[in-house]
Amino acid sequence: MNVSKPLYEVGEIPPLGEVPRQMYASVIREDRFGEPLKAFQTEVIDVPQPGRGQVLVYVMAAGINYNNVWASLGEPVNVISMRQKTLGASEDFHVGGSDGSGVVWAVGEGVKNVKVGDEIIMSGAQWDETCEDVRLGASGPTSKSMKAWGYETNYGSFAQYALVDEIQCHPKPSTLSWEHAGSFLVTAATAYRQLCGWEPHTVRPGDPVLIWGGAGGLGSMAIQIVNYRGGIPIAVVSDDERGAFCMELGAKGVINRKDYDHWGRLPDVEDIRATEAWNSDARRFGKKIWEILGERRAPRIVLEHSGQDTLPTSMFVCDNGGMVAICGGTSGYNGDVDLRYLWMRSKRLQGSHASDTAQNREVIELMGRGVLDPCVTYCGTFDDIGRAHQLLFDNAHPMGNMTVLVNASRPGLTSLAQS
């Protein structure tokens, strides 16, 4: 194919299907690991070429998630050296971004279900569908081949072009703008899997569900999903403004975690005084749940992601026979569990990572119909990628989900033709 120009400016649309040699990307390199504002820098790099089963996407908008704060810091994993050592990658840079919307611009050999010109939403999990465990029935997110796109793999959505596997491409509802379509799938589908993916512990009508970080991206999606399923969402927040946001989304009630002080790792069981103090404050937290519900009921499901500071409380207040589903550890990875409550009350602690193809499609369909709101409260530009991650790092980010426009020229556009 003849290429008109080797490089197009961000937002400048080449002829459909014409792939330039180079692109602008927001790049992280090892020599500038650190806070996101320093680590992310715009560079010109070569456009990746799609191999077998891969798709090159002209990115319209990209979502902001905490995984690329970790990428910028180089901690807890140096994703660049990890790929070089374990995958044999040659790139000495990282282009992140695990959420995004865009247009199929080129396809590799064997791609059957998308074509050039399709407007899509990209999901954030990659796995090898030919891997033996998948062929034997494993769900993609549980496969040994599972990787987080734009974190563990390169060429995410923080560039003019992204490289994805065909299974990551999902039709974009025409009702969604580019920035809305590119903002929600990591958080919403992760929450959906936690709440609806672990039989028999799926949200049923009337189920109380405790949601940590209710005003964040994950929490704001979870509140809506619980309501859609007929459950009773109770959100934990850090201030009154975030509490009001959760109530507007449909939470039954909110709990301000700053009203309690037992957070962190459990005291040693032989330290009687410290254990009694912890139990007293945890019971007070549990009584707040009863107050919100108007009866002495405990959460059948707890949506966890903060980890070290909150997991002991989650396991304590979870109902007998209930489940704590955890998808992260933002406050630390050493999560303590009093095993007496786990086994004697038949509770379940369930790890939950990402989402499968069916869950992605179900969430996108709910968004497209307006059943769920993506809760986009920040929409920046391509130049704001580092700044948006800095807000996450500083815990100064707004409520809901954050997104940036990449090639979309302005907010509110719903198709390539409008651009």
RAGIGI-V780143 format. One record per helix or strand of 3 or more residues. SS is the DSSP state (h for helix, s for strand). FROM is the first residue (numbers start at 1). TO is the last residue. If there is no record, write none. Layout:
<<SS	FROM	TO> <SS	FROM	TO>>
This chain:
<<s	22	28> <h	30	32> <h	36	39> <s	41	46> <s	54	64> <h	67	73> <h	79	86> <s	100	107> <s	119	122> <h	132	135> <h	140	142> <s	161	165> <h	166	168> <s	169	171> <h	178	181> <h	185	196> <s	208	212> <h	217	228> <s	232	237> <h	240	249> <s	253	256> <h	257	259> <h	272	293> <s	301	304> <h	307	309> <h	311	317> <s	323	326> <h	339	344> <s	348	351> <h	357	368> <s	376	380> <h	382	393> <s	401	405>>
